[in-house]
Amino acid sequence: METKVLTAHVPRPLADKVDEIATRLERSRGWVVKQALSAWVDQEEERRRLTLEALADVDNGRVVDHQAVEAWASSLDRDKPLQPPL
């Protein structure tokens, strides 16, 4: 796989934590950074997918009434809370 060098300035405490983790795992600093960056990219891609899915639901009228959600949330401290709105 072709690689590309990325350079970033990070706060010293964060860099120190990366170094500590690398030492503990007996891995290189680059390996730790690559793992963290990969996880973050995956998380951001999933967040975007879910956002687009939610926007499509709104466009198609698949929403829950705000007042119904408020009534349900207000009932959560009762002995018999309301069923979650659908």
Backbone torsions as a table, in degrees:
resi	resn	phi	psi	omega
1	MET	NA	132.6	177.4
2	GLU	-69.0	143.7	179.7
3	THR	-120.7	165.7	177.8
4	LYS	-142.0	137.0	179.7
5	VAL	-83.5	129.2	173.7
6	LEU	-113.7	141.1	178.5
7	THR	-120.8	134.8	179.2
8	ALA	-143.7	139.8	173.0
9	HIS	-91.4	125.3	179.9
10	VAL	-124.7	154.0	178.1
11	PRO	-58.5	142.8	-177.9
12	ARG	-53.4	-43.1	180.0
13	PRO	-59.6	-36.3	177.9
14	LEU	-68.5	-43.5	178.1
15	ALA	-61.2	-39.7	178.4
16	ASP	-63.9	-39.6	178.0
17	LYS	-64.9	-40.7	177.2
18	VAL	-60.4	-44.7	178.4
19	ASP	-61.7	-41.4	179.2
20	GLU	-63.1	-42.8	179.4
21	ILE	-65.5	-43.6	179.2
22	ALA	-59.0	-43.5	179.3
23	THR	-64.1	-46.4	-178.2
24	ARG	-62.1	-39.4	-178.6
25	LEU	-86.5	-5.1	-176.1
26	GLU	56.5	46.1	178.5
27	ARG	-126.7	168.0	178.2
28	SER	-80.0	159.3	174.3
29	ARG	-58.2	-42.1	179.3
30	GLY	-60.3	-39.1	178.9
31	TRP	-63.3	-44.4	180.0
32	VAL	-62.9	-45.8	-179.5
33	VAL	-63.0	-41.9	179.5
34	LYS	-62.9	-41.4	178.1
35	GLN	-62.7	-45.5	-179.3
36	ALA	-65.0	-43.8	-179.5
37	LEU	-65.6	-40.7	177.5
38	SER	-61.6	-44.0	179.3
39	ALA	-63.6	-41.1	180.0
40	TRP	-66.0	-42.9	179.1
41	VAL	-62.3	-43.9	177.5
42	ASP	-59.1	-43.3	179.8
43	GLN	-63.0	-43.9	-179.9
44	GLU	-67.1	-37.6	177.0
45	GLU	-65.1	-40.4	177.7
46	GLU	-66.8	-40.2	177.4
47	ARG	-60.6	-42.3	179.0
48	ARG	-65.5	-42.8	179.3
49	ARG	-60.3	-46.1	180.0
50	LEU	-65.2	-37.6	178.2
51	THR	-64.2	-45.5	179.2
52	LEU	-64.0	-37.8	176.9
53	GLU	-63.7	-43.2	179.0
54	ALA	-65.1	-41.4	178.3
55	LEU	-64.2	-36.6	176.5
56	ALA	-65.3	-39.2	176.0
57	ASP	-59.7	-44.5	179.0
58	VAL	-62.2	-46.2	179.3
59	ASP	-59.0	-30.5	-178.5
60	ASN	-96.0	9.4	175.6
61	GLY	77.5	12.5	179.0
62	ARG	-89.4	81.5	-178.1
63	VAL	-132.0	164.2	175.4
64	VAL	-112.0	133.7	-179.1
65	ASP	-59.0	131.8	-177.3
66	HIS	-59.2	-43.6	-179.8
67	GLN	-64.1	-33.8	177.5
68	ALA	-66.0	-39.0	177.9
69	VAL	-66.5	-43.3	178.7
70	GLU	-61.6	-43.1	179.4
71	ALA	-62.7	-43.2	178.5
72	TRP	-63.0	-47.6	-178.9
73	ALA	-61.4	-39.9	179.6
74	SER	-67.0	-24.1	-177.2
75	SER	-85.6	-6.9	-172.9
76	LEU	-65.3	-21.8	179.3
77	ASP	-91.4	5.6	178.5
78	ARG	-88.0	164.2	176.5
79	ASP	-62.4	-38.3	179.1
80	LYS	-126.1	86.0	-179.3
81	PRO	-66.3	157.6	176.1
82	LEU	-64.7	157.7	173.3
83	GLN	-69.4	144.5	177.4
84	PRO	-59.0	138.2	178.3
85	PRO	-68.3	145.6	179.9
86	LEU	-108.9	NA	NA
